[in-house]
């Protein structure tokens, strides 16, 4: 059965919340690599929520970036790309494990700010 864009948005929203809660748990345990990957997931799912609400389907990292950049232009908010870049660094860190804990904690704040900005759009 094919889901409607509204059903997709609800699914993405549920995943975003799940990943964000899991990230908080991993942060509390000091597992910064896993926390970062969950934060990336939360940010990506939030982008998909906004896109789905607008009838747009995103499938790739490139699609996510193009949509975030479109929102940046639409809202005249260059901080959107900067905040999403922090989430992207967390995703990269999942594979490389190079970020110190303080950098992950700072990026977690950036991801929260990013999600807050996008939540205002839905």
HELIX and SHEET records of a PDB file:
HELIX    1   1 UNK A    5  UNK A   29  1                                  25    
HELIX    2   2 UNK A   32  UNK A   53  1                                  22    
HELIX    3   3 UNK A   61  UNK A   75  1                                  15    
HELIX    4   4 UNK A   79  UNK A   96  1                                  18    
HELIX    5   5 UNK A  101  UNK A  119  1                                  19    
END                                                                             
